[in-house]
Amino acid sequence: MPTGLPALYLVDASLYVFRAWHSMPDEFRGADGHQTNAVHGFARFLLELLERERPRHIVVAFDEALDSCFRNALYPAYKANRPPAPEELRRQFAHCKSLCIALGLTVLAHSEYEADDLIGSALQLARASGLRGVIVSADKDLSQLLDGTDEQWDFARGQRWGAAGVAARHGVEARQMADYLALCGDSTDNIPGVPGIGAKTAAALLAHFGSLDALLARVDEVPHLRLRGAARAADRLRAHREQALLCRRLATIALDAPLSEATPPFLRASPDAAALLALCELVRFGPLTRRRLHEASGLAFAP
């Protein structure tokens, strides 16, 4: 997507840590005897990103609000379908954060806001500073943030799309994603949506009415639509109006999450050579990974 605006890369770190945890062999062990497979896999992903793009502006967002997110106060069952992360994985998350900090990357994490909220809030501030966003994640929820020259990048599949590409992927516009999830739900996050309203029906309703608010205000028009099960859909919308509005609150990414001391333009900072060396020793990175980490941060490497 050609544009004159500099890019801010917004990395959904937890996605790639989880992928590494599930895909990398578990025989990787650190100096303390604990598993390090997720750290090794995440480091490979991060190196590929840094070597390929050489970003000047980058933030890496981690999920710390595993059961303390503000959404849990609104809906205690939010993400309740997910088993708690094993202690070995939690430990590795800490190492992945330390790796990013040692490389001079801005790390975002908060006990009440999810990585999506931190990404959305950073992007909101970055736009005011003349940056465009490149969201590095396959998570469909993040598509609601796309606007103008922003992009989303499914790194593993090598696919990129902007706001105009959301409709081809999900059947609705980027600005309608939260309304769409409010109607058809999101099993990944345990958001129920409106019972009986599936993805196709949700997309058709939003194509006609434009928004959830307009749909609920004009629900009496729904039975007259050329839509299979239109009358039943209208009944369900009336019966579950408040649930739909709650689900939209759950699906909407916050744009005002506190980012601590992180501020635009989120430039890469100087690496911490001592911290990087200590981490390499702790997780037992091999010589090739150590060399790549040093070169990616502009540090001299001594085998």
C-alpha positions in Angstrom: 0.0 0.0 0.0 2.0 3.0 -1.2 1.9 6.0 1.1 4.1 8.8 2.2 3.4 8.4 5.9 5.9 6.6 8.1 4.7 3.3 9.6 4.2 2.4 13.2 4.4 -1.3 13.6 2.0 -2.5 16.3 2.8 -6.1 17.3 0.2 -8.4 19.0 2.9 -10.2 20.9 0.7 -12.7 22.8 -0.5 -14.2 19.6 3.0 -15.1 18.5 4.1 -16.3 22.0 1.1 -18.7 22.1 1.9 -19.9 18.6 5.5 -20.6 19.5 4.4 -22.4 22.7 2.2 -24.8 20.7 4.5 -25.2 17.7 8.1 -25.4 19.1 9.4 -28.6 20.7 9.3 -28.5 24.5 12.9 -29.8 24.9 14.3 -26.3 24.9 15.5 -25.5 28.4 17.1 -22.5 30.0 20.0 -22.3 32.4 17.5 -22.6 35.3 16.1 -25.8 33.8 12.7 -24.3 32.8 11.1 -24.5 29.4 12.1 -21.8 26.9 10.4 -23.1 23.7 8.0 -20.1 23.5 10.9 -17.6 23.9 12.9 -19.3 21.1 9.9 -19.3 18.8 9.0 -15.7 19.6 12.6 -14.6 19.1 12.6 -16.1 15.6 9.4 -14.3 14.7 10.6 -11.0 16.1 14.0 -11.3 14.2 12.2 -12.0 10.9 10.1 -8.9 11.4 13.0 -6.7 12.4 15.3 -7.9 9.7 12.6 -7.7 7.0 11.1 -4.3 7.9 13.8 -2.5 9.9 11.1 -0.5 11.6 12.0 2.9 13.2 8.6 3.1 15.0 7.4 0.0 16.8 5.4 -1.1 19.9 5.0 -4.6 21.1 1.8 -5.2 23.2 1.4 -8.0 25.7 -1.7 -9.3 27.4 -1.5 -9.1 31.2 -5.2 -8.6 31.8 -5.8 -12.4 31.7 -8.6 -12.3 34.3 -8.6 -8.7 35.5 -9.6 -6.9 32.3 -12.3 -4.2 32.6 -14.5 -6.4 30.4 -14.6 -9.1 33.1 -16.4 -6.5 35.3 -19.0 -6.0 32.6 -19.4 -9.7 31.8 -17.7 -12.2 34.2 -17.9 -15.0 31.5 -15.7 -13.0 29.2 -13.0 -15.4 27.9 -14.0 -17.8 30.6 -13.8 -20.6 28.0 -10.1 -20.3 28.0 -8.0 -22.4 30.4 -5.5 -20.4 32.5 -2.0 -20.2 31.1 0.4 -22.7 32.6 3.0 -21.3 34.9 5.8 -22.4 32.5 4.1 -20.2 29.8 3.7 -17.2 32.1 7.4 -17.4 32.9 8.2 -17.3 29.2 6.0 -14.3 28.6 8.2 -12.4 31.1 11.3 -13.4 29.1 9.7 -12.3 25.8 9.0 -8.9 27.3 12.5 -8.7 28.6 13.8 -9.5 25.1 11.8 -6.7 23.5 13.0 -4.2 26.1 16.7 -5.3 25.7 16.3 -4.7 21.9 15.1 -1.2 22.5 11.4 -1.8 21.5 8.5 -0.1 23.3 6.6 -2.6 25.3 3.0 -2.1 26.3 1.2 -4.1 29.0 -1.5 -3.3 31.5 -3.4 -5.2 34.2 -6.9 -3.9 33.1 -6.5 -3.5 29.4 -5.8 -6.1 26.7 -3.2 -5.9 24.0 -5.9 -4.9 21.5 -6.7 -1.9 23.6 -3.1 -0.9 23.9 -2.6 -1.3 20.2 -5.7 0.8 19.5 -4.7 3.5 21.9 -1.2 3.7 20.6 -2.5 3.9 17.0 -4.9 6.7 18.0 -2.0 8.7 19.3 0.3 7.9 16.4 -2.2 9.1 13.8 -2.1 12.5 15.4 1.7 12.4 15.1 1.6 11.7 11.4 2.1 8.0 11.4 0.1 5.2 9.8 -0.4 1.9 11.5 0.7 -1.6 10.5 -1.0 -4.0 12.9 1.0 -7.3 13.0 -1.7 -9.8 13.9 -4.2 -12.2 12.4 -6.8 -11.3 15.0 -10.0 -10.2 13.2 -11.0 -8.0 16.2 -8.2 -5.6 15.3 -9.6 -5.0 11.8 -12.0 -2.5 13.4 -9.0 -0.2 13.9 -8.1 0.1 10.2 -8.6 3.5 8.6 -7.1 5.5 5.8 -3.7 4.0 4.9 -3.5 1.6 7.9 -2.8 -2.0 7.3 -3.2 -5.3 9.1 -0.5 -8.0 8.5 -1.1 -11.7 9.1 2.7 -12.3 9.3 2.5 -16.1 9.2 0.5 -16.2 6.0 2.2 -13.2 4.5 -1.2 -11.5 3.9 -1.8 -7.7 4.2 -5.0 -5.7 3.9 -6.3 -2.3 4.6 -9.7 -1.0 5.6 -11.0 -1.7 2.1 -10.0 -5.3 2.4 -12.0 -6.1 5.5 -15.3 -6.6 3.7 -13.8 -9.3 1.5 -12.6 -11.1 4.5 -15.5 -10.7 6.9 -18.5 -9.4 4.9 -18.6 -6.0 6.7 -16.7 -2.8 6.7 -13.9 -2.2 9.2 -16.1 0.4 11.1 -18.8 -2.3 11.5 -16.7 -5.0 13.1 -17.7 -4.4 16.7 -21.4 -4.3 15.7 -20.9 -7.5 13.6 -19.4 -9.3 16.6 -22.1 -8.0 18.9 -24.7 -9.7 16.6 -23.0 -13.0 15.7 -20.8 -13.3 18.7 -17.2 -14.4 19.0 -16.6 -17.9 20.4 -12.9 -17.1 20.8 -13.6 -14.5 23.5 -16.8 -16.1 24.7 -18.9 -13.2 23.5 -22.4 -14.7 23.0 -23.9 -12.3 20.5 -27.6 -12.6 19.7 -28.8 -16.2 19.8 -29.8 -17.4 16.4 -28.0 -14.6 14.5 -25.2 -16.1 12.5 -22.4 -14.4 10.5 -24.2 -14.2 7.2 -27.4 -12.7 8.8 -25.3 -10.2 10.9 -23.5 -9.1 7.7 -26.8 -8.8 5.8 -28.4 -6.8 8.5 -25.5 -4.4 8.8 -25.3 -4.0 5.0 -29.0 -2.8 5.1 -29.0 -0.7 8.3 -25.4 0.4 8.5 -25.0 0.0 12.3 -26.3 -1.8 15.3 -27.9 1.3 16.7 -29.9 1.9 13.4 -30.8 -1.8 13.3 -32.2 -1.8 16.9 -34.0 1.5 16.3 -35.7 0.1 13.2 -36.1 -3.5 14.2 -39.8 -3.4 13.1 -38.5 -3.2 9.5 -36.5 -6.5 9.8 -39.4 -8.9 9.1 -40.0 -7.2 5.7 -36.4 -7.8 4.5 -35.7 -10.4 1.8 -33.8 -12.4 4.4 -34.3 -16.0 5.4 -35.8 -16.2 8.9 -36.2 -12.4 9.0 -39.2 -12.5 11.3 -37.4 -14.8 13.8 -34.4 -12.5 13.6 -36.5 -9.5 14.5 -38.0 -11.4 17.5 -34.5 -12.3 18.7 -33.2 -8.8 18.4 -36.1 -7.5 20.4 -35.6 -10.1 23.1 -31.8 -9.7 23.3 -31.4 -6.0 22.7 -29.5 -5.3 25.9 -27.3 -8.4 25.3 -26.4 -7.1 21.9 -25.4 -3.7 23.3 -23.3 -5.4 26.0 -21.6 -7.6 23.4 -20.7 -4.5 21.4 -19.0 -3.0 24.5 -17.1 -6.2 24.9 -16.0 -6.3 21.3 -15.1 -2.6 21.0 -11.4 -1.9 21.3 -10.6 0.9 23.8 -8.8 3.9 22.3 -8.0 5.6 25.7 -6.0 2.9 27.5 -3.1 4.3 29.6 0.2 3.7 27.9 2.4 4.5 31.0 5.4 6.6 29.8 5.2 5.4 26.1 4.5 8.3 23.8 4.6 8.8 20.0 6.4 8.5 17.7 7.4 5.2 19.6 10.9 5.3 18.1 13.2 2.4 18.7 15.5 3.1 21.6 19.2 2.1 22.1 19.5 -1.6 23.0 20.7 -2.8 26.4 23.8 -4.9 25.5 24.2 -6.2 29.0 20.5 -7.2 29.4 20.5 -8.9 26.0 23.6 -10.9 26.9 22.2 -11.9 30.2 18.9 -13.1 28.6 20.8 -15.0 25.9 22.6 -16.8 28.7 19.5 -17.5 30.7 17.4 -18.9 27.9 20.4 -20.5 26.1 20.0 -18.9 22.7 22.3 -20.6 20.2 25.2 -18.6 18.5 23.2 -18.0 15.3 20.3 -16.4 17.2 22.7 -14.4 19.4 24.4 -13.0 16.3 21.1 -12.1 14.6 19.8 -10.4 17.8 23.0 -8.4 18.1 23.0 -7.4 14.4 19.3 -6.5 14.5 20.0 -4.1 17.3 23.2 -2.7 15.9 25.4 -4.2 18.5 28.8 -5.8 17.9 28.8 -9.6 18.4 31.6 -11.5 20.0 31.1 -15.3 19.7 
